[in-house]
Amino acid sequence: MSRRKRRTFTEEQKAAAVEYVGSKGKTVAQAARDLDLTETVLRRWVEEAQRPAAVSSVEKLSQEEREELRRLRRENQQLRLERDFLKKAAAFFARESS
């Protein structure tokens, strides 16, 4: 059996396929057969369409916000490393003094 060539779909095509599943009352498997799609990809599109918008809020960040988020995450990581180092140093000197 030969492999099918990978196809690409626009957002409009994906939305239409998801609408087809919802409006016709068909299962994902039936709709996938009708639309000549794999069941897996259609199921993923349906799940993405049902996912709340808040989940994808990171995608809606501006470039400046993304850069700030990266900077803050790096800073947070550095502060954690420094905190852990100071904890170990304090434990070391507490053992030395007793």
N, C-alpha and C positions, 0 to 999 in steps of 0.2 A: 504494500500500500504506500503510495507516494504521499509525502507531506504537503499540506496545503501552504501556499505562499502566505506570509504574514500580511494582514491587511490593517490599514489604519482607518479610524473613524473620527468624524468631527463630533463636537459636543452636541450639535443638533441631531445627528444620527443616533447618538447614544440616548439623548432625551426622548427621541421618537420611539426607540426600542423599549425604553422603560415605560413610556406611556402605553405602548401596545400591550405590555404585560398587565398593567393596571386596568386599562379600559376594557379589554376583552375578557377579563376574568380567567385567563389561562394560567397554567403553571409556567414557571420559568423554563422547564424542559420542553413543554409544548411550544412556547413562543420561540425558543431558540431554534427548534426544528423548522418552524414556519419562516423564520427570518434568516435561516442558513448561518447561524452563529453557534459558537460553542456555548454549552450551558454554563460553564465556569465564568466566562467573560460577561455574559448577560446577568448572571447572579451578582457579580461584583458591581456592575453598573447599577443594579437595583438597590443594592446595599448602600452604595455611595449616594444615591439619590435620597435615600431615607435617612442618612446620617444628618444629625442636626448641624446647622451652620456654625455653631459655636466651636465644634470640633476642628473646623478648618480655619479658625481665626488666625493662626500663625501664617497662613498663606496670604492673608489680607494685610499684613504688616508692610509698611513702607520700607524703602531701602535704609533710611536713617534709623528706623526702629529695629530693623534686623541687625544693623551694625552695633547699635547700643546693646541689644540683647546678647550678641556674641561677646562684646566687651565686658558686660556685667557677669556673664557666665565664666569667662576667664578670670576675672577679678575674684569671683566667689570661690573658684577652685584654688587660686593662690592663697586666699585667706584661710581656707580649710587646711591647706598644707602647713601654713605658718602656725595655726592653732594646734595642730597635731604635734608639730615640732616642739612648741612651748610646753605642751602637756608632758611630753617625754622628758624634756629638760627639767621641768619642775619635779617630776618623779625621781629623776636621777639625783638631783641635788638634795631632795628630801631623804634619800637613802644614805647619801654621803654624810649628812649632818647628824644622823642618829647613830 
